Amino acid sequence: MTPADQLRTSPAATADRSIRPDVPAATDEVVQLLSDLIRINTSNPTHPERPAAEWVAARLDEVGIDSVILESEPGRASTIARISGSNPERKPLLIHGHLDVVPAEKSEWSLDPFAGEVKDDHVWGRGAVDMKDMDAMTLAVIRNWARTGVQPERDIVLAFVSDEEAGGAKGAHWLVDHHPDHFADCTEAISEVGGFSVTVGGDLRLYLIQTAEKGMGWLKLRAEGRPGHGSMVHDDNAVTALARAVTRIGEHEFPIHVTPTVREFLTTIADVTGLPIDPDNPGPALPRLGGMARMIGAALRNTANPTMLTAGYKANVIPSSAEATIDARFLPGYEQELFDTIDEIIASAATPGTAISREFLTRDIAVETDFDGPIVDAMAAALRAEDPSAITVPYLMSGGTDAKSFSQLGIRNFGFSPLLLPPELDFSSLFHGIDERVPVSALQFGVRVLDRFLRAC
């Protein structure tokens, strides 16, 4: 018996359940689920995900859904479950969401980041948009199905995983390497950072479906030189050489490359807005795109941003070494260009008496899939059913998700965590930001869309 067979939930286990009048609708329950999940501090790496994984397993068990908790190391836990579909000929859909969050400093927030408070018709807290909102919406839909006897056509695999915020080595990557049987028969997956609305004027709303994301290379640069007294003339200073390299990397403008996803995105934007956007030369149009300009700009080229510097131990001592961290991101198909360019810059910054080396702290792939097929049609139909003016468009995300891991199993990955957002909300700034929050109405909209999509896909 395979792990998938062991986790398979019998349709009878849910269909025989009586429907009590006090059972909450999914749209009523999602807010409480999200608030409860936010209250479980899963800041990576100081607060392991095991309590959240157990909480998810308990919420599934309450409605008769079996699950298993898998740990890559003590405390770093993920919860896996499978819902049986009515058509065994259909390949399963994977829904994956991470349980960990980035840290939050309470003194910087308007409300306690781990209180899960509801205020001004928003749920506040770390993880409200990244990505405990999708975890809660998924649970709300699945729990309601179990209570009311709904069975999807295809199997649905649920994966609530650890460690995404640190690259997934102890979460999705580990699951793919050590427990692939849970996911190996899945052909498609949905997860975070897609399906949200962007208002581009009046009632014109685009819903961005993530079909691609940049690859990443977090680099450590190390410069070595001749140590000495800070009062002396010193040409072989490791700090100076490193600073020169870091400055040149940070100021370098990489060439524009328009990937298939970005080309379709730009073409759609031009069509629906009437803006004169040339997909082969989109730079001049960026200032006209308002809040989207920054996001689109990052999807047009490789980037490399210095983020950390370390050197020295005393004001009057020139150290023998200095280190820097670079956050480098590359477009699908342009990894080699990025690192060749960085190596050229490093070589140009060194002197005969200094040397600069680099090593990978984290390295992961870029992913991209086509914006087509029945699953994309089902996303568009579910969104239009709840928002008749919805226009779906693919986009490339500059960050990374666990799609990188699950794509290694041949799974097509989409960012589809549907939210209808107020035009004035600066949504992208809330990811890892202060006062992270999500509108209650957006959560309820997302539940309705997910319910429609999962029934039809």
KOLGUPA-733585 format. One record per residue (C-alpha): residue in one letter; x, y, z. Coordinates in steps of 0.001 Angstrom, whole numbers, plus 500000, padded with zeros to 6 digits. Example, Ala and Ser with C-alpha at 12.3 -4.5 7.8 and 13.67 -1.06 7.14 Angstrom:
REM residues 2
a512300495500507800/s513670498940507140/
This chain:
REM residues 457
m500000500000500000/t501420503379499001/p501412506480501216/a498735507907498919/d496517504852499528/q497028505107503269/l495900508737503278/r492997508318500890/t489777509509502547/s486818507284501753/p483885509172500209/a481606507317502619/a483517508743505550/t482254512184504601/a479029511483502733/d477468509701505713/r477978512649508026/s474772514357509059/i474551518068508257/r473901519883511527/p472230523288511467/d475078524720513553/v477769523801511009/p479308527076509830/a479585527885506149/a483126528032504803/t482892531791504343/d481929532186508007/e484622529878509312/v487618531131507335/v488205534211509493/q488374532189512707/l490623529601511109/l493044532284509938/s493045534076513298/d493730530828515137/l496565529930512787/i498192533357513060/r498205532953516860/i500543529980516465/n503900531704516122/t505838529877513411/s508575532446512825/n511344530731510890/p513765529539512266/t513108530263515949/h509611528749516227/p509325525332514506/e506094524495512724/r505103521382514691/p502318523110516718/a500779524486513521/a501101521127511763/e499295519473514670/w496620522185514623/v495997521535510900/a495848517783511478/a493309518322514275/r491123520524512072/l491132517809509407/d490482515056511928/e487435516923513242/v485712516305509899/g486987512762509346/i489995513455507125/d493085511409507879/s496496513042507668/v500127512333508460/i502726514623510011/l506239514294508620/e509319515873510213/s512604516652508491/e514079517198511960/p512477517605515381/g509854520321515186/r510153521041511464/a506869519417510551/s504529519233507548/t500975517843507408/i499870515804504366/a496337514606503528/r494478513277500496/i490814513721499538/s489394511005497287/g487884512037493980/s485022510354492156/n487003509673488966/p490089507483489481/e491130508176485880/r491842511803486744/k495282512687488063/p495327514459491448/l495665518168492098/l498145519309494767/i497329522265497021/h500429523267498978/g500827526028501506/h503583526811503970/l503043527119507704/d506146529135508564/v506363532929508524/v509132535501508678/p509781537118512078/a507921540233513202/e508967542883515730/k505929543660517898/s507038547230518640/e506873548132514942/w503257546999514471/s499954548739515150/l498600545453516559/d500287542379518032/p501552540458514966/f500697537128516586/a497279537954518034/g495235537344514872/e492984540283515648/v490072541325513438/k489932545106513167/d488536547461510529/d487215544451508592/h490722543003508213/v492495540049509823/w495842541334511098/g499006539421511816/r502156537838510491/g501128535368507815/a497820537063506992/v498878537221503326/d502026535067503342/m500481532588503420/k498223531487506242/d495308533105504407/m495501530433501684/d495958527724504325/a492790528917506069/m490784529243502843/t491770525734501788/l490840524300505181/a487517526150505181/v486523524710501798/i487689521163502528/r486092521087505988/n482788522292504572/w482920519628501852/a483529516932504444/r480596518120506543/t478197518319503594/g479273515273501580/v480861517043498597/q483307514923496618/p485598516386493957/e486092514676490617/r489845514258491049/d491859513419494147/i493139516462496006/v496420516242497900/l496864518762500714/a500374519693501842/f500835522193504684/v504610522442504767/s507475523870506777/d510487526035505994/e509372527823502807/e510641531147504114/a514173529731504311/g514106528056500902/g512316524815501806/a515318522601502532/k513536521332505673/g510107521443504079/a509059520967500450/h512542520074499195/w512868517452501906/l509398516054501192/v510157515744497469/d513477514029498207/h512274511671500951/h508502511232500507/p507772511735496794/d505108509014496752/h502664511401498392/f502824513705495355/a504269511697492466/d500913511121490751/c499920514810490882/t500052516652487586/e499156520199488661/a499399522312491791/i498130525596493160/s499576527694495955/e500386531269496961/v500978534651495318/g498479534520492494/g494786534953491774/f494643538342493497/s493076541383491871/v494824544511490606/t492557547421489742/v493831549271486674/g491069551863486386/g487425552117487312/d485942548634487504/l488677547084485355/r490291544357487439/l493054542007486442/y493591538781488349/l497242537811488216/i497857534062487976/q501443533167488744/t502836530856486068/a506530531610486524/e509011532705489139/k512637533673489176/g515393531389490313/m517543532422493218/g521145532404494287/w521988533812497699/l525715534421497544/k528442535009500089/l531346537101498792/r534605536946500707/a537444539370500095/e540919538627501442/g543791541082501670/r546757542123503755/p545933543137507346/g547583546135508935/h547358549286511031/g544518551651510219/s546833554659510216/m549011553414507352/v548746553766503571/h547288550439502545/d546567549380498962/d545553545755499633/n542548546417501868/a539966543600501820/v537202545975502948/t537902548371500091/a537959545574497503/l534731544085498820/a533019547481498966/r534032548097495362/a532575544747494257/v529377545202496246/t528838548711494878/r529328547610491284/i527010544619491696/g524326546714493367/e524476549397490673/h524668547055487681/e521641547130485386/f521103543780483740/p519650543664480213/i515925543244479624/h514699539789478598/v511013539249477844/t510033535691478781/p506859534074477337/t504941534750480572/v505950538406480670/r505200538872476965/e501644537584477422/f501238539742480520/l502368542900478707/t500245542140475654/t497151541686477820/i497833544899479744/a498151546809476468/d494937545298475124/v492754545994478150/t494152549437479059/g494917550831475628/l498395551840476782/p501070551782474067/i503255549007475485/d505840547446473192/p506532543932474551/d509984544043472956/n510809547365474609/p508548547770477647/g510827550075479621/p509377553402478362/a505850552307479345/l506659551407482961/p506050554911484418/r502475554744483083/l501672551522484938/g501413552980488425/g501728550478491240/m502426547629488825/a505609549225487501/r507891547966490269/m506596544410490014/i506868544380486213/g510335545912486299/a511637543052488438/a510164540552485952/l512080542007483001/r515668541410484067/n517986539578486410/t518724541328489685/a521477541213492296/n521089543193495514/p523640543419498344/t521898542745501653/m524544542171504352/l528120543286505135/t530558542017507762/a534159543118508366/g536680543983511026/y536844543908514812/k538555547189515816/a538500550747514469/n542278550976513912/v542858547482512479/i542579546739508770/p541143543200508716/s542450540394506564/s538970539569505271/a535490540977504701/e532210539335503696/a529001540354501972/t525732538652501103/i524065539128497730/d520461538247496904/a520628537322493213/r517526536379491174/f517438535148487585/l514779534838484917/p513936531418483473/g516692530655480976/y519123533351482138/e520903531830485139/q524284531575483449/e524175535190482327/l523588536349485905/f526474534500487514/d528899535138484643/t528228538859485047/i528726538740488813/d532008536871488357/e533200539516485889/i532361542279488354/i534134540473491179/a537245540023489066/s537261543712488119/a537005544801491766/a539973542808493048/t543538544161493092/p546879542307492762/g547030542145496544/t543424541109497187/a541216538207496143/i537427537926496104/s535626534586496054/r531945533676496032/e529945530701497205/f526264529781497204/l524389529991500464/t521167528959498710/r520592528090495067/d517299527145493448/i515769526942490009/a513482529231488041/v510133527764486984/e507694528581484196/t504610526884482761/d502208527779479954/f499066529747480664/d496672527293479069/g494682524118479538/p491533523120481428/i492973524141484792/v493514527714483603/d490022527770482103/a488616526610485455/m490462529397487306/a489089532031484945/a485537530642485131/a485573530514488953/l486800534112489169/r484257535403486645/a481442533644488489/e482220535777491560/d483474538877489707/p481983539141486184/s484544541779485212/a487524539549486090/i490297539362483487/t492933536713484115/v496528537243483087/p499729535266483767/y502644536867485560/l506192536120486633/m506989536610490311/s510360537986491331/g510392535965494557/g510272532219495086/t507859529618496427/d507705525894497067/a506713525492493405/k510454525132492799/s510470521915494804/f507273520334493516/s508140521141489897/q510970518608490257/l508279515902490165/g506961517150486825/i504063519042488411/r502762522197486699/n502591524924489326/f500303527935489506/g499968530708492043/f496227530762492703/s495223532148496076/p492226534210494946/l491504537538496631/l489382540484495519/l491328543428496950/p490406547085497482/p492070549317494861/e493760551410497552/l495449548462499299/d499195548231498593/f499077544445498620/s502650543704497539/s504061545772500416/l502328543527502966/f504454540486502110/h507046540412504923/g505886543942505773/i504736545688508922/d500979545589509699/e500380542610507406/r496619542148507014/v493960540817504659/p490383542067504171/v487676539784505558/s485710540250502343/a488742539120500314/l488988535906502344/q485302535177501841/f485628535880498125/g488616533519497984/v486676530735499678/r483847531035497160/v486242531035494201/l488262528085495517/d485085526126496111/r483960526691492507/f487418526009491083/l488045522790493009/r484658521392492031/a485333522098488349/c489044521567487816/
